[in-house]
Amino acid sequence: MKLNKVSDAQTDLEAERLIEEAASTTLTEEQHRKKMQRRKEVQEQRLQERTTEKGLIIVHTGNGKGKTTAALGMVLRSLGHGYRVAIVQFIKGAWEPAEKAVFSLWPHQLEFHAMGEGFTWETQDRSRDTQKAQQAWDKALTFIRNSDYQLVLLDEVNVALKLGYLTIEQVLAGLDEKPADSHVILTGRGAPPALIERADLVTEMTLVKHPFREQGVKAQPGIEY
């Protein structure tokens, strides 16, 4: 196993190096072709070396936009494969987002539960927010434990963790009950270190520019909701 990991790392590094070298404008057409041919061979080797299949714990976090959007892309992909999917929203439930209307087109494949009552500065009721988050977690567990669901999206659950509405211990314990071949996505800024450590795939969205902050542009349908 250790040798395989070394080999994987070597082929990954070579793949990156070949792409960088191929981007050089000083290469002749023949040199570029050879670089791409070798890149193709490396990619085929990488694919042959990756033989493990497993259900993943996926975390989308960071201050940048796109955490939920990226997760919903995976939801659509799973629906396209005919899989059953469940979505539980922990914070944004009061928005009645457009996604909910679209996903109603898959009534036999998708369960969608918007259980939050809006952002915390709107509710201004910590005890009720905690109660709602706990109810959302109980609902989420019914899907996490159910092997009929290939993908479960826990939207903004990281925010509920950050605010103390849920404990990291109960979330990690719930993830331990996940069937071996199902996937769980947890979104929201401020994902705790213990969750990042437990996850198989972690993406941090980095904010570079945002029109709300820099141009005073309000949230718009189709972009934010």
Steps between C-alpha positions, in 0.01 A plus 500: 500500500783739584664436164171567322469834680851596389418398144174698509684809621764466230247468219301794638810718503598394150151577371519853642850552364405389149203738488719791610768414244244457221372853564833647395477708183856406406415137424480381142187315386689173520624572854148590610362181346756288687419674828130433451565139399697446820228679697247256356716204605538640851124553529431143394748381761331712767160354413636145519646566844173634643294188568340573839128573521343651812233737617645843570460763767529830314539845657449832321612788720670840486384860468454496124175455311417164345495246780134404465507556125780247454316251720182542297700416191581164657133460587403551135769258387374235742141551387616460142642158592163402644618506863287601795608822669402688816559866579460648848544879532605613847496879467349630177160339531304825504623597152283249309783478244451445130692174530210354693264571210738339252562194712126439527540356149657191662235410761592130502875551526541805719404594855539874572455632854557872563490497879668824600302821545750735342835650588580535869490880495142478374367252754678655802391205712788272598291240682260464208787490248661225706173307513456529123859392435456196724179410318681537168778274625251235609347513151845484341587188698204313352654553155863450601415159647286396204695311234231584242643853481821523300557867586397713799562876497509678837482862391646761738553239770847643559341829604278316747814339640685830519213663690472211744156383388652156439807339654784362292477180706144428391576579136808276491305223673225534241748483214633176647156350432523573128490192274835425341398594146293816557620861490431789737572866416525758781501865396547833673782724609699428815519122478668382823844335482367166624254484209768596250720224642218245469406596143629333185464806275524860622466810285548852635333775300720810510338842466688718250231748394131527576257753346294529821801619695685704238225633274191499718324252271210327674435125498352400166279208392695238311826606663450498875162324523 
